[in-house]
Amino acid sequence: MSLHLIIGDKKISSWSLRAWLALTLTGAKYTEELVRLYQPDTRQKLLKYSATAKVPLLKTESGVIADSLAIAEYLAEQFPEAGLWPRDVAARAQARSACAQMHSGFFALRTHMPFDLAHDAPLSPMPADVQAEIERMLALWAECRAAATDAGPYLFGTLGLADAFFLPVAVRLRTYQVELPAIDAAYVETLYQWPAFKTWQQAGLEEAAR
């Protein structure tokens, strides 16, 4: 199977990170192309692959898949042995629901706490709508843990797509120095120790240093 992933800057592209992590979870071989965002030729370069002109994009033998959630679902179908979604039916439904909620919501958090691996300062003052979304986010994580049937430090016990989708949130919470309950702080630390993310993080910080 031929897989070619088109992503944006690793320092700032949270959507690219989700798709990249999902692809690493499969263990499949792939090629990677990074298109610099917010450049005069960015749109032109991305339009070669998709009318969305957005990242991430996954080029496959049967066409180009746009959108991180669509990419994740495609990979889960193509690599069932990788166990990207929980095996249990109820847990799998909760995982899909949580990813969809992250994918389509939390606009205040995204707006006021943009993804930037090099950021390191609190948001002050904290807007009320951002605080409310952080609290909802932590409640959503608790709902995932309650639905889990496997043991382990990740949202559903074992590492999966839900963790890939929430890792950019973990970055925001850490880089904006948000104080968290112990269980959530431990989860953020677990995600930061994920070897795949550490590889991405290093590349993103190297981008920032150029």
C-alpha positions in Angstrom: 0.0 0.0 0.0 1.3 3.4 -1.0 0.7 6.2 1.5 1.9 9.8 1.2 1.0 12.2 4.0 1.0 16.0 3.4 1.3 18.0 6.5 1.9 21.6 7.6 4.5 23.1 9.9 5.1 20.7 12.9 5.5 23.7 15.2 1.9 24.9 14.7 -0.2 22.4 12.8 -2.3 20.5 15.4 -4.4 18.9 12.7 -1.4 17.6 10.9 -0.1 16.1 14.2 -3.3 14.1 14.7 -3.1 12.5 11.3 0.6 11.9 11.6 0.2 10.2 15.0 -2.7 8.1 13.6 -0.5 6.9 10.7 2.4 6.1 13.1 0.0 3.9 15.1 -0.6 1.7 12.1 3.1 0.9 11.8 2.7 1.2 8.0 5.4 2.6 5.7 4.6 6.0 4.3 6.3 9.1 2.8 5.8 12.6 4.2 5.7 16.0 2.6 5.7 19.2 4.7 4.1 22.3 3.1 4.9 25.5 4.9 1.8 27.3 6.1 0.9 31.0 5.7 3.3 31.4 2.8 2.4 33.1 -0.6 2.5 29.7 -2.4 0.9 27.5 0.3 -2.6 27.4 -1.2 -1.2 26.7 -4.7 0.9 23.8 -3.4 -2.0 22.2 -1.5 -4.5 22.7 -4.4 -2.3 20.2 -6.3 -3.7 17.5 -4.0 -7.1 18.7 -2.9 -9.7 21.4 -3.4 -9.8 22.0 0.3 -6.3 23.5 0.2 -5.9 22.4 3.8 -3.7 20.0 5.7 -3.5 17.1 6.5 -4.0 15.2 3.3 -3.4 11.5 2.8 -2.7 10.4 -0.7 -3.5 6.8 -1.2 -3.7 4.4 -4.2 -7.5 5.1 -4.4 -7.4 8.9 -4.0 -6.6 11.7 -1.7 -8.3 11.8 1.7 -8.8 15.2 3.3 -9.5 15.9 7.0 -7.8 14.3 10.0 -10.9 12.4 11.2 -11.5 10.9 7.8 -7.9 9.9 7.6 -8.1 8.3 11.0 -11.2 6.3 10.0 -9.6 5.2 6.8 -6.5 4.0 8.6 -8.6 2.1 11.2 -10.4 0.3 8.4 -7.2 -0.5 6.4 -5.2 -1.6 9.4 -7.7 -3.4 11.8 -4.9 -5.4 13.4 -3.5 -2.1 14.7 -6.4 -1.7 17.1 -6.7 2.1 16.5 -10.2 2.1 18.1 -11.1 0.2 21.3 -12.2 -3.4 20.8 -15.3 -3.0 23.1 -18.4 -1.7 21.2 -19.4 0.8 23.9 -15.8 2.0 24.4 -15.4 2.3 20.6 -18.5 4.4 20.4 -17.3 6.7 23.2 -13.9 7.1 21.5 -15.5 8.1 18.2 -17.8 10.5 20.0 -14.9 12.1 21.9 -12.8 12.5 18.8 -15.8 14.0 16.9 -16.5 16.5 19.8 -12.8 17.5 19.7 -12.9 17.8 16.0 -15.9 20.0 15.7 -15.9 22.0 19.0 -13.9 23.8 21.6 -13.6 27.0 19.5 -12.8 29.3 22.4 -9.9 27.1 23.5 -8.6 27.0 19.9 -8.9 30.7 19.5 -7.3 31.9 22.7 -4.8 29.1 23.1 -3.4 28.5 19.6 -1.3 25.4 19.1 2.4 26.3 19.2 5.1 23.9 20.5 7.4 26.8 21.4 4.8 28.7 23.5 5.5 28.8 27.2 3.4 31.3 29.1 0.0 31.3 30.9 -3.1 32.8 29.4 -3.9 35.8 31.7 -6.5 36.6 32.3 -8.2 33.3 31.5 -11.5 34.0 29.6 -14.5 32.5 31.1 -15.5 30.6 27.9 -12.0 29.1 27.7 -12.1 28.0 31.3 -15.5 26.4 30.7 -14.2 24.5 27.7 -11.2 23.3 29.6 -13.5 22.0 32.3 -15.6 20.3 29.6 -12.5 18.8 28.1 -11.4 17.3 31.4 -15.0 15.9 31.9 -14.8 14.4 28.5 -11.5 12.7 29.4 -13.2 11.3 32.5 -16.0 9.9 30.4 -13.5 8.1 28.2 -11.8 6.6 31.2 -15.1 5.4 32.6 -15.9 3.7 29.3 -12.5 2.0 29.0 -12.3 -1.8 29.3 -8.5 -2.1 29.0 -6.0 -1.2 31.7 -3.3 1.4 31.0 -2.4 5.1 31.3 -4.2 6.2 28.1 -7.8 7.4 27.7 -9.0 3.9 26.9 -6.2 2.1 28.6 -4.2 1.3 25.5 -2.8 3.8 23.0 -5.2 4.7 20.2 -6.8 7.3 18.0 -8.4 9.1 21.0 -5.0 9.9 22.4 -3.8 11.1 19.0 -6.7 13.5 18.8 -6.3 14.9 22.3 -2.5 15.2 22.2 -2.7 18.8 20.7 -5.0 19.7 23.6 -2.4 18.3 26.1 0.2 20.5 24.4 -2.1 23.6 24.8 -2.7 22.8 28.5 1.1 22.4 29.1 2.4 25.3 27.0 -0.2 27.7 28.5 0.7 26.3 32.0 -2.9 25.3 33.0 -3.1 23.8 36.4 -4.7 20.4 36.2 -6.0 17.7 38.6 -3.4 15.0 39.3 -5.1 12.4 37.1 -5.2 14.8 34.1 -1.7 16.1 34.7 -0.5 12.5 34.7 -2.2 11.8 31.4 -0.6 14.9 29.8 2.8 13.7 30.9 2.0 10.2 29.5 1.3 11.8 26.1 4.4 13.9 26.3 6.4 10.7 26.8 4.9 9.0 23.7 8.0 8.4 21.5 6.2 9.4 18.3 5.2 12.7 19.8 8.7 13.3 21.1 10.0 12.9 17.5 7.4 15.4 16.2 8.0 17.8 19.1 11.8 17.8 18.4 11.2 18.6 14.7 8.7 21.3 15.6 11.1 23.0 18.0 13.9 22.8 15.4 11.6 24.7 13.1 11.1 27.4 15.7 14.9 27.8 16.1 15.5 28.4 12.4 
